[in-house]
Amino acid sequence: MPPRVFFIPELLRLICENCDQATLAALALTSRHFYEPAQAILWYDLDNLGPLIRCMPDDLWRGRKLSDSWTELSFCRSIKETDWDRFRANATRVRRFGFTGDFGHTNFLLATDVYHFFHQAGVTTSLLPEVQTLTWPCFGQGGTDDVFPHISLFLSPSVQELDIAVISSQPKRCQSRVSLLPSLVSLCPNIVSFHLNVTNDMVNQNYPAQQHYYLATYPIIERWQSLQRLCITGLPGATLSDLPRLAPTLKTLEISFWASNFQESLESLPSVRKFTAMDTLIVRNCRYDFALQLIQMMGQSPLRSLVLDLDEEYCHFSPGEWQSLFRTMQVHLVHYSLEELCLDSWYPHEEDDPLEPHPLTVGLLEPLFPFKNLRKLSIAYCDSFHLDDAAIEAVAAAWVRLEYLQFREYEHSPLPVCTIRGLISIAKHCRALRHLEFAFNAAFITEDDMKLMSGVRNESLRVLNVEHSPIRDHSLVAAALSKIVPMVRFIGIPQFGDGLWKEVETLLRILATS
């Protein structure tokens, strides 16, 4: 009989959540008391159907070794009603199904005819009746062209998060896959989060296919009344402007654009104020002019998080355009609500690029100062930052609640104009800062600098990424950092950074234990 403390369900679940697969399997076999909690965690997240198929009778399936790591599973006879018992018992425990980015522990690949056997067996309900998160096609499912239509085997009212990739090298086949999308609404009426990724080739090379895609996705968005998160590849401006009506509960919108539909989206995007419920906006591969109008369209939206991935491949932004973008944010976004702002602009410079550099200055950033509640600020700039000590002081004083600050340059300036005094200002004002990434000149630390450190001690900062910061005396720099940011344990440097910064990192750890 286990101790009474183990009869607390929350404690049992917590123990099982922190066990690896082998330990969970052992716990399930230890006693009936541990069986269900261990099994629930063991089957909660599944890459593919391989483990469930292996629960069926041995004479039903066969495995063919493809390598030391991979096994292909296939059926060698028809499925009988008596074959389902263990499959169904474990399938009801699966809550998340599909490959989400990490290689799983199963290492199974399924022959395509596996799905035909399931259809022949007369499967009319979902193979995973309690699954809540479904990613399709998922890892280990064979060729995506052949597998996509079999998504119907996994759809049910229990699905709340749906991630679909319609990927094919043949545009016509992509169109046929897109045609299946409207049926999702009736099979999965309770979707809260929907991610639809369509291959770029389909749209960039075939405008009718693009229109076909838009016509198929429009009714989906309109009929899912519980939709809160939408992540989608491209949207025409007319549909975008109508989203508050189509999805009144929408809180998070993430759009990725193709180069071919920039102009079409821009021309049909009206300047209206509608998105009053949205708190997170993420736009990938976004052109400057579209970003400007989209922010205007947000009209006093209580955005908590704004992420703009600005595409400069076709248009290099001028300082005036940057300032116009920031001023548009100042006018059209609610100041007190914005907590996270991430801007990434990339421009592919060539060695003989005739364009003049446009360093980012504090004057360009000033329109953002009214957003006093920023907790995360990340700016990846196509050129360099020209922020001296006074500018860094102004930045730190404006955003005292920052927990994450990143100034990342794609084109490094020859020598940062900021010194260790800038770091002192950040440590003094931003008491909650945990992660800092910026370049400063650490080659010279004067007596006056050391005096300014008196009384400045920030114990929140853990990670300091120094980018291309020049350095000479690693022991002096380590001594200075141990005074103002004593809890820093990791110094991040570029891949080919100065080895002296690693010496600083080592000294900081030694000083912390002395």
N, C-alpha and C positions, 0 to 999 in steps of 0.2 A: 504493500500500500504506500503510494507516494505521500510525502508530507502534505499537509492541508494547504500550504501556500501555493502548491501547484494546481489547485482547483480553481484558481483565479484565471478566467479566460484571457484577460488582457496580458497577464504575465506569461502564460503559455505561448501566446502569439508573439510577444516580444522576444522570447527565447528562440522560437523557431525562425523568426525573421533574421536573426543574427547567426544562423547556422549555414554551413555550405551544403551542397547537395548530398554528399556522402553521409554527413551527420544527420540530415533530415531523414534519409532513408533508414538509418539505424534507429532513430527515435521512433519512427513509425512502426518498426518491428519490436520495439522494447516492451510496449504494453498498449492495451486498448485505450488507456487514458491519454497517451501521447499520439495515438494513431491519427485522429481527425485533424488536430492542429498542424501536425507535421505534413500530412498529405495536402492540406489546403495551401500551404506555402510551397510545397514541392511542385504542385501543378499550376500554381497561380499564373506564371508567365511561361509561355511556350513559343519556341521559334517556328515549329512546323509540326505536322501530324506524326512524325516518326515515332516518338515515344508512345503515343496512343496506339498506333498500329502494332507495335511490339507487345502490347497488352492482349492482342487478339491471339487465337490459337496458332501454334507453331506451323501447322500445315497450311495455313491460309496465306502466309507471306514468306518472302525470301529476301535475304540481304546479299548484295554483291559488293565486295570490297573494291573501291575505286582507288584507294590509297591507304596509307597508314592511318589517316585521319577521317576519311570519308567513306560512308556506306550508302549505296543506293537501295532503296526499298521498293518492292513491287509485289503485286498479288499474283498468286499462281492458281487460284480457283475463285469461283463466285462466293460472295459473302452470304452466309446463312443467318437466320434470326438468332441462333444460339451462339453466334460468334461475337455478339455485341456487348455482353454483360460487363466485362471489365473496362472496355472502351468507354461505355456510357457512364459508368460510375466515376471514372477519372475525368472525363470530358466536362462533367458538370462543375468541376473545381476550377477550370480554366477561366481566368478573368481577362487576361491580356494575351493576344495571339498575333504573331507576326514578327518579322525581323525589324528591329528598330535602330540598328547601327552598330551593335557590338556582336562579335561572333559568339554564338551560343555554345552550350556544352553538349548539344545533341549530335551535331556533325552528321546529320542525315540529309540525303537528297532523295526526292520522291520521283519515281517514274511517272510520266504524264498519264499513263493509263490507270493509275491509282484512282483518279477522280471519276473515270468512266465506270469503274467497278462500284463506286459509291452510288452513282446515278442508277446503275442497273439493279442495285439492291433496294431501290425504291425509297431512298432517303427523301423525305418531304419536309422535315424540320431541320433546323441548324444542327450541324455536328457538334457545335459548342454552344449549348442552349443558354449559358449564363455569361458568355464572353461580353465584356464591356468595352474593350479597346481592340480594334481590328486594323491591322496593317496589311495591305494587299497590293501587288503580289508580295509575298513574304519570302524570306531567305529559304533556300533549299526546296523551292516549289517547281523547279524545272524551268523551261523557256517561258518567259512572261507572255509571249504572243499566244501560246497554247493554253496557258493556265488561267488567264484573266476571266473568261466566262464562268469558271467554276466558283467564283466568289459567292454565288447564290447558295452554296452549301454551308456558308458561314454566317449569313445575314439573319438577324432576328431582332425583335423589339428590345432586347437587352443591350444591344450595341449603342453606346453613347459617344464614343470617339472613333472616327473612321478616317483612315489614311490610305488613299488610293493613288497608285502610280499607273497612268495609262501611257505605257512606253512601247513603241514599236518603230522599227526602221521603215515601215511601210505606212505612209499617211492614210491610205484607204482602210487599212486594218485598224489604225488608231480611231478613225471615224466610226467604225463599227463598234469599237469598245465604248466610245463616248455615248453611242446610242443606247447603251445599257444603263446609263446613269439615272434616268428618270425613274426606273423601277426601284431604286434605292429607297425612295421616300416611303413607299407602302411597306417595304420589308423592314425598314429601320426608321420608324417614325419619331424616335426619341433622341435623335442626334443632337449633341451639345457642341461637339468639336468636329469640324470637317476639313481635311487637308486633301486637296486634289492637285496632283502634279502631272502635267501633260508634256510629252517630249517637245523640245523646241523645234525639231525638224518638221514636225507636223504643221506647225503654224507658220514658221518663217518661210516655208517653201510652198504653202498651199493656202491661199486666202479663203477659199470656200470652206476648207476644213476648220479654219479659225472661226468663221461664222457659225458653222455647225456646232462647234464646241460651246460658243456663247449661248446658242439657242437651247442646248441640252442642260447647261448649268443654271440658267435663269429660273426655271420652275423648281429646281431642287432647293435653291436658296429661299424661294418664296414660300414653299410649303413646310419647311422645317421651322416651326414657330418657336422651338426651344433652343435654336442655334445661338451659341454664345461666342464661338471662336471659328473664324473662317480663314483658312490659309489656301490661296489659290494662285494659279499661274495666269496672270493677266485678267483684266476685266475691262470691257468697254466703258467709256465715261458715263453713258446713259444708265447702265446697270449699276455702276458705282454710286451715282447720285441718287439712285432709287433704293439703295440698300437699307436705309433706316425704315422704310415701309416694308420691304421684303423680309427683313430680319430685325424686328424691333428690339429683340433682346441681345443683339450683337454687342459684345464688349471688346473683343480682340479681332483686328483685321490685319492679315499679313498678305501682301500682294507681291508677286515676282513678275517682272515684265520682260517681254521679248523686245528686241530692237525694232521689229517690224510693226508693233502695235503701239509704240510711243505716240506717234502723231495722231492716230485714230482716236486714242483715248483722250489725248489733250484737247482735240477739237470739239469733242462731245461732252466735255466736263464743264458743267455750269458752275458759276460762282454763287453758291447757295450755302446757307447755314443750317445744317440738318443733324449732324452727328453729335447729339447731346448726351447719349448714353455710353459712347465708346470710351474706354480707358487705356487701350493699348493699340498703337498704330505702328506697323512695321512695313516698310516698302523697300524691296530689293531691286537693284539695277534701275534706279529711278533717275530720270533726267531732271536737270535743274528746273526747267520751266514747268514740268508736271508737278514736282514737289511743291513749288510755290503756290500753284492753284489748289493743290490738294489741302495744304495747310489753311488756305483761305476758306476752303470748303468746311473745315472743322469748326468754324465760327463759334468760339466760346465753349468748345468741347472740354469736358473735365478730364483731359488726357493725363494719365499717370505715367505712361511710358511712350516715348517717341523714338523710333529707330529708322534712320534714313541711310540707305546705301546708295550714294549718289554716283552715277555713271558719267565720267568725264571723257570717255573715249572719243566722243564726237564733238565735245564742247568744253574747253578749258575755262573754268570759272574765273572771273575777275574779282578783285576785292570788293568792288561795288555790288556784285551779284551776291557774294557771301553776306554782306551786310544787309542787303535787301531781304535775303532769306531769313536772317536772324530777326530783323525788324518785323517781318510778317508773323513769325512765331510770337513775338512780343505783343502784337496787336490781336491775334486771333486765338491764342491759347490762354486758358485760365492760369494765372501765375501761381497760385497757391497749390494747385493740384499736381503739377508736373514734378515727378520724382526721379525719372530716368530719361536721359537724353544721350543718344548715341548717333554720331554722324561719321560716316566713312566715305571719303571721296578719293578715288584712285584715278590717276592719269598716267598712261604709259609714256614716260619721257624717253626720247631718243637722244643719243649723244649730240646730234646736230640740231636739237629742238630749238627753233627760233623764238619760242615763247619766253617772255620775261618771267622770272620767278615772282610769286606773289606770297610773301611770308604773312602768316597770320599774326595780327597784332591785337593788343588789348582793346583798341578802338573798334575792331570788328566784333569783339565778344561782348561789349558793353550792353547791347540790346537784350542779352540773355540774363543780365544781372538781376532783373526783377523776379526771376524764378528762384525764390529764396529757399524753397524746400527741396532742391535737388539733392539726391543722395548718391546718384551715379551720373558722372559726366565722362563720356568717352568721345574724343575727337581724333580721328585718324585723317590727317591732312595731306593733300597731294604735294604740298611744298614743305617749307620749314616753318617753325614757330619763332616769332621774334618777340619773346616775352622776357623782359628784363626783371630785375628784382622788384621794382615798383609795380610792374604789371602783375607779377605773381602775388604780391601783397594785395592788390585790388581784387584779384580772382579769389584768393583765399578768404578775404573779408566778405565778399559777396555771397559765397556758398559755404557757410560755416557748418552745415549739416552733412556735407559730403562724406560718404563711406568708401567711394571708389572714384578715383580721378586718373584719367589717362589722356596724355597728350602724345600721340604717336605720329611720327613724321615719315613720309615716304621718301622725301628728299632731305637728307640731313644737312643742316647748315654747317659751315666749316668749324664754327666754335659757338657753343651756346652763350647767349648774352646774360643768362641767369647764373648766379653763383649760389653758394651754400646759404646765402641770406634768403633766397627764395624758399629753400627747404625749411628754414627756420620759420618763415611766415606761415607756411602751410601747416607745420607742426603746431604753431601757436593758435591759429584760428580754427582749423578743422580737427577738432578733438575726437571725432568719431571715425576718422579716416583709417581704413584697414588696408587699402591697396592703392599704391601711388606709382605712376609711370610717367616720367618726364626726364628731360636732359638738362643738366646743369654743369657749370664749370667747377669741378672739384680740384683743379690743379693748384689753386692757391687758396689758403685759409689764413686770414690775418688775425692779429691780436684783437682787433675790433670785432671781427666775426665771432671770436671766442667769447667776448664780453656779451654780445647779443644773445648768446645761447643761455645765459644765466636765467634761471627760472622757467625755461621752456622745456617741457618734458611731455611728450605725447606717447602714451602707452597703448594706444589702439593700433598703430601701424604695424603690420606684420610683413608685408611684401613691398619691396622697393625695387622697381625696374628702372635702371639708370640709363637705358638706351645707349647713346654714344657719348656719355659724359666723360670728358678728359680727366685724368687723375695722375698724380705724381707720387705722393707720399701716402701709401696705403695705411700706415699706422696712425697718421694724423687724422685721416678721414674716418677711420674706424673709431678713434677716440671721440671725434665730434659727433658721429652718429649715435654712439652709445650714450651720449648726454641728452640729445634731443628726441631720438626715436629708439629707446633702449630695447624694445620688444621685437625689432626687425631681426628676422632669422634667415631671410632669403633675399639675396641681391640678384635680380634678374638682369642679364646683359645680353646684347645681340650675340648671334651664333659665333661671330668672329670678334668678340669683345676683348677688352684689355684684361689680361690675367690678374692684374692688380686688384680688380674688383672682387675676384674670388678670394684673394688674400684678405680683403676687408670683411667678407662674409665669414671667413674662418675666425678672424680676430673678434668679431662681434659675438660669436658663440662662446669663445674663451672668456671674454669680458663679462658675459652674462652669468657665468658660473663662478667667477672669482669673487 
